[in-house]
Each structure stands twice: as structure tokens, then as C-alpha cells.
Amino acid sequence: MVDAGIHDNAILVVDRALKAQHQDIVVAVVDGEFTIKRLYKNAGRVKLKAANPTFCDIVPKEGQTLEIWGVVTAAINQYRK
């Protein structure tokens, strides 16, 4: 999610009580695997858009499970380990 300002080893604040809206950054579970992507909703269709060119967007296919686990509300980037 580097293009969204979230770098490796960032600490995320995730609110599970919020209902995810179009263009929110979300923590999603796709077929049991966690991912962080930007949520796109349009005309009843859903896409999870990567904000890093090395990762692909996810367009759920029939039979895949998708759960929006929470909405990212803040990120703390670490610059020194």
C-alpha cells in the first residue's frame, strides 16, 4: 500500500465497527487470507484495489469468499527498526 502512504512494518489502526464505504482502505479476508486494499464499490460490484504496483487488484470470482474485516483509520510508519 505504498502508494497510499502505508509502508512495510506500518502499524495500522483498524475499526471493525465501521461499515466499509467506497474508497476506504480495508482489511479484507479473501478465501481465508488477509489482505489490505482500497475498496471499490460500483453498481453492486466489488473490487479490492492494490496501492502497490507489485500486487494485483482482486475482483472476487463466483465461489470465492470475501469478508471485509475492518476499516483502516490510521497508519503509523516505522522509519527505523
C-alpha positions in Angstrom: 0.0 0.0 0.0 3.0 2.3 -0.6 1.0 4.5 -3.0 -1.5 5.1 -0.1 1.3 6.0 2.3 1.3 2.7 4.2 4.8 1.2 4.2 6.2 -2.2 5.2 6.1 -2.7 9.0 3.5 0.1 9.5 1.2 -0.2 12.5 -2.4 0.1 11.4 -5.4 1.2 13.4 -8.4 -0.8 12.2 -12.0 0.0 13.3 -14.1 -3.2 13.0 -17.3 -1.3 13.9 -17.3 0.9 10.8 -19.2 -0.1 7.7 -16.8 0.0 4.8 -17.5 2.6 2.1 -16.3 3.1 -1.4 -12.6 4.1 -1.5 -11.9 3.1 2.2 -8.7 1.2 2.9 -9.9 -2.1 4.4 -8.5 -5.2 5.9 -10.2 -8.0 3.9 -10.2 -11.8 4.1 -10.3 -13.4 0.7 -10.6 -17.2 0.8 -9.1 -17.2 4.4 -6.1 -15.0 3.5 -5.8 -11.4 4.9 -5.1 -8.5 2.6 -5.1 -4.7 2.8 -6.6 -3.0 -0.2 -8.7 0.0 -1.2 -12.4 -0.9 -1.6 -14.2 0.0 -4.8 -17.9 -0.5 -5.0 -19.8 0.3 -8.2 -23.2 -0.8 -9.3 -23.2 -3.8 -6.9 -19.8 -4.9 -8.0 -16.8 -5.0 -5.6 -13.1 -4.7 -6.3 -10.1 -4.6 -3.9 -7.6 -2.3 -5.5 -3.9 -2.6 -4.7 -2.0 0.6 -3.9 1.3 -1.0 -4.8 2.3 -1.8 -8.4 3.8 -5.2 -7.4 0.4 -6.5 -6.3 -2.7 -7.3 -8.3 -6.2 -6.0 -7.8 -8.7 -8.6 -6.5 -12.0 -8.9 -8.2 -13.8 -11.7 -6.4 -15.0 -14.5 -8.6 -18.0 -16.7 -8.1 -17.3 -19.2 -5.3 -14.7 -17.0 -3.6 -15.3 -15.8 -0.1 -14.8 -12.2 0.7 -15.2 -10.6 4.2 -14.4 -7.0 5.0 -12.8 -7.5 8.4 -12.3 -3.8 9.2 -11.6 -0.2 8.0 -8.2 1.2 8.3 -8.5 4.6 10.1 -4.8 5.4 10.7 -1.3 4.2 9.9 2.0 4.7 11.8 5.0 4.1 9.6 8.3 3.0 11.2 11.4 4.5 9.8 14.0 2.8 12.0 13.9 -0.7 13.3 
